[in-house]
Amino acid sequence: MMAAARIQPETIERLPPVRGRLRTCVDLAPLTWFRVGGPAEILFRPADRDDLAAFLAACPADIPVTILGVASNLLVRDGGVPGVVIRLGGAFARVDVEGERVTAGAGALDLTVAEHAAASGLAGLEFLSGVPGTIGGAVKMNAGAYGREMVDIIESATLVTRSGATLTMNRDAIGLFYRGSALPEGAVIVEATLRGARDDASNVIARMRDIEARRAASQPVRARTGGSTFANPEGIKAWELIDRAGCRGLRIGGAQVSDQHCNFLINTGNASAQDIEALGEEIRRRVHAMSGIMLRWEILRIGERP
Ligand SMILES: Cc1cc2nc3c(=O)[nH]c(=O)nc-3n(C[C@H](O)[C@H](O)[C@H](O)COP(=O)(O)OP(=O)(O)OC[C@H]3O[C@@H](n4cnc5c(N)ncnc54)[C@H](O)[C@@H]3O)c2cc1C
C-alpha cells in the first residue's frame, strides 16, 4: 500500500511549465523492480531533451531532483521521494548503429541495445543483454557482468546538468569505477555512445543466448529484486560471506534472502521497503560479526522513511 506522501502543494506551483507530463503524488512502487516504496512528490516525464533542459534550468535550486531509470538497482523507501523524480520515456530510447559505434538514448533498455549491436554484427556489448536496466542507469552504475563493464565500451555520454546545460563527457571525464561513476550530482544522462568490434552476428547472438542461460540458472531473474545487494569486497564474493554468515533464506517480514543467490534480496509478495532495508542491515551485521568485513550496499536507497 502506498504510504502517506509528504506533498507540499506549493512545490508544483513553483515549477516551470513543461511539454511533457508533470504529476503530483505518483506511486513509485510499480515503477521499481522490488515493487515497493512510497510516492514521488512530483514525477516528471520530459517530452524531449529540450523540455528536460528548460525544466532543469528553471527548476528552483532548493527543490531536490532524483533520476530514475527502471529502478532495477534502487530501493525506494516507504515514505516516498521529496521533490521531483525524473523518468525518461520513449523520446530518450532511440538506438542507432553506425560502423562500430552504437548511440543509445539513456532510456533505452540495455537488452535492446545489446540486440541492436548483435543484429549489426558488433561484439562486446553482449553483457548488456543480462542487465535489466536502462543505458542511463548502466552508465551511472558502470554496469557489468561476465568480465566486462561499461567502462570497456563507452566513448562518451551526453548529459543535462542540474542547471540545464547540455554537455558531452568522454570516458575518462565520466570517471567510471566498480559499480559507480563520478558524474556531476543531479545531472541527467540523455545519451551514450558505445563502441563494439566487428564479428559475425550469429556468434554475437550465440554468446548473448549463453549469457541468458547462465543467468537464469544462477539468479532469481524473474523475482521482485534489486539484483546484487552488496558490492563484492576486494578479493571475495559478497554472496560467499553472506552464505558463510548463515543468511541464506533469512527473512524479515515479506523480505527474504534468495535461496538461489544469496546476494539477492527478494520481495516475496508483501514486503515493505523497510523489511528489505532491515534485512540488508541484518546481513551486514552478521557478516561483520563473522568476518570483520562490513559489506557496502550496491543497491541505492532513496527517499524517506515513513
Ligand atoms: C535481476 C537483476 C540482475 C541484475 N544484474 C546486474 C548485473 O549483472 N550487473 C550490473 O551491473 N547490475 C545488475 N543489476 C542492477 C541494475 O540492473 C543495474 O545497476 C542497472 O544499470 C540499473 O539501471 P536502471 O535503469 O534500472 O537504473 P536505476 O536503478 O533506476 O538507477 C540506478 C542509478 O542510476 C541513476 N540513473 C538512472 N538513469 C539515469 C540517467 N538517465 N541519468 C542519470 N542518472 C541515472 C539513478 O539516479 C540511480 O542513481 C541487476 C538487477 C536485477 C534486478
The ligand as an SDF file (V2000), in Angstrom:
LIG
                    3D

 53 58  0  0  0  0  0  0  0  0999 V2000
   17.6990   -9.3960  -11.7200 C   0  0  0  0  0  0  0  0  0  0  0  0
   18.7600   -8.3080  -11.7330 C   0  0  0  0  0  0  0  0  0  0  0  0
   20.0140   -8.5890  -12.2450 C   0  0  0  0  0  0  0  0  0  0  0  0
   20.9990   -7.5880  -12.2610 C   0  0  0  0  0  0  0  0  0  0  0  0
   22.2270   -7.8980  -12.7840 N   0  0  0  0  0  0  0  0  0  0  0  0
   23.1670   -6.9460  -12.8580 C   0  0  0  0  0  0  0  0  0  0  0  0
   24.4650   -7.2220  -13.4210 C   0  0  0  0  0  0  0  0  0  0  0  0
   24.7570   -8.3380  -13.8630 O   0  0  0  0  0  0  0  0  0  0  0  0
   25.3760   -6.2300  -13.4860 N   0  0  0  0  0  0  0  0  0  0  0  0
   25.0970   -4.9840  -13.0110 C   0  0  0  0  0  0  0  0  0  0  0  0
   25.9790   -4.1170  -13.0970 O   0  0  0  0  0  0  0  0  0  0  0  0
   23.8970   -4.6960  -12.4720 N   0  0  0  0  0  0  0  0  0  0  0  0
   22.9340   -5.6300  -12.3800 C   0  0  0  0  0  0  0  0  0  0  0  0
   21.7210   -5.3310  -11.8280 N   0  0  0  0  0  0  0  0  0  0  0  0
   21.4770   -3.9900  -11.2820 C   0  0  0  0  0  0  0  0  0  0  0  0
   20.8890   -2.9770  -12.3000 C   0  0  0  0  0  0  0  0  0  0  0  0
   20.2190   -3.6510  -13.3450 O   0  0  0  0  0  0  0  0  0  0  0  0
   21.9810   -2.0860  -12.8980 C   0  0  0  0  0  0  0  0  0  0  0  0
   22.6450   -1.3360  -11.9150 O   0  0  0  0  0  0  0  0  0  0  0  0
   21.3730   -1.1100  -13.9310 C   0  0  0  0  0  0  0  0  0  0  0  0
   22.4370   -0.4790  -14.6080 O   0  0  0  0  0  0  0  0  0  0  0  0
   20.4650   -0.0630  -13.3030 C   0  0  0  0  0  0  0  0  0  0  0  0
   19.7850    0.6080  -14.3520 O   0  0  0  0  0  0  0  0  0  0  0  0
   18.3760    1.2910  -14.1090 P   0  0  0  0  0  0  0  0  0  0  0  0
   17.9600    1.9440  -15.3650 O   0  0  0  0  0  0  0  0  0  0  0  0
   17.4260    0.3220  -13.5190 O   0  0  0  0  0  0  0  0  0  0  0  0
   18.7810    2.4000  -13.0360 O   0  0  0  0  0  0  0  0  0  0  0  0
   18.0590    2.7090  -11.6570 P   0  0  0  0  0  0  0  0  0  0  0  0
   18.1100    1.5150  -10.7810 O   0  0  0  0  0  0  0  0  0  0  0  0
   16.7360    3.3230  -11.9060 O   0  0  0  0  0  0  0  0  0  0  0  0
   19.0310    3.8310  -11.0800 O   0  0  0  0  0  0  0  0  0  0  0  0
   20.3430    3.4860  -10.6750 C   0  0  0  0  0  0  0  0  0  0  0  0
   21.1610    4.7840  -10.5490 C   0  0  0  0  0  0  0  0  0  0  0  0
   21.3310    5.3330  -11.8290 O   0  0  0  0  0  0  0  0  0  0  0  0
   20.8220    6.6690  -11.8550 C   0  0  0  0  0  0  0  0  0  0  0  0
   20.2620    6.8920  -13.1830 N   0  0  0  0  0  0  0  0  0  0  0  0
   19.3890    6.1230  -13.8760 C   0  0  0  0  0  0  0  0  0  0  0  0
   19.1430    6.6630  -15.0720 N   0  0  0  0  0  0  0  0  0  0  0  0
   19.8630    7.8110  -15.1270 C   0  0  0  0  0  0  0  0  0  0  0  0
   20.0240    8.8370  -16.0890 C   0  0  0  0  0  0  0  0  0  0  0  0
   19.4050    8.8130  -17.2810 N   0  0  0  0  0  0  0  0  0  0  0  0
   20.8460    9.8700  -15.7970 N   0  0  0  0  0  0  0  0  0  0  0  0
   21.4980    9.9450  -14.6160 C   0  0  0  0  0  0  0  0  0  0  0  0
   21.3790    9.0090  -13.6630 N   0  0  0  0  0  0  0  0  0  0  0  0
   20.5770    7.9570  -13.9190 C   0  0  0  0  0  0  0  0  0  0  0  0
   19.7880    6.7360  -10.7530 C   0  0  0  0  0  0  0  0  0  0  0  0
   19.6140    8.0670  -10.3000 O   0  0  0  0  0  0  0  0  0  0  0  0
   20.4590    5.8590   -9.7130 C   0  0  0  0  0  0  0  0  0  0  0  0
   21.4640    6.6070   -9.0490 O   0  0  0  0  0  0  0  0  0  0  0  0
   20.7140   -6.3000  -11.7820 C   0  0  0  0  0  0  0  0  0  0  0  0
   19.4230   -6.0140  -11.2900 C   0  0  0  0  0  0  0  0  0  0  0  0
   18.4640   -7.0010  -11.2660 C   0  0  0  0  0  0  0  0  0  0  0  0
   17.0970   -6.6650  -10.7390 C   0  0  0  0  0  0  0  0  0  0  0  0
  1  2  1  0
  2  3  1  0
  2 52  2  0
  3  4  2  0
  4  5  1  0
  4 50  1  0
  5  6  2  0
  6  7  1  0
  6 13  1  0
  7  8  2  0
  7  9  1  0
  9 10  1  0
 10 11  2  0
 10 12  1  0
 12 13  2  0
 13 14  1  0
 14 15  1  0
 14 50  1  0
 15 16  1  0
 16 17  1  0
 16 18  1  0
 18 19  1  0
 18 20  1  0
 20 21  1  0
 20 22  1  0
 22 23  1  0
 23 24  1  0
 24 25  2  0
 24 26  1  0
 24 27  1  0
 27 28  1  0
 28 29  2  0
 28 30  1  0
 28 31  1  0
 31 32  1  0
 32 33  1  0
 33 34  1  0
 33 48  1  0
 34 35  1  0
 35 36  1  0
 35 46  1  0
 36 37  1  0
 36 45  1  0
 37 38  2  0
 38 39  1  0
 39 40  1  0
 39 45  2  0
 40 41  1  0
 40 42  2  0
 42 43  1  0
 43 44  2  0
 44 45  1  0
 46 47  1  0
 46 48  1  0
 48 49  1  0
 50 51  2  0
 51 52  1  0
 52 53  1  0
M  END
$$$$
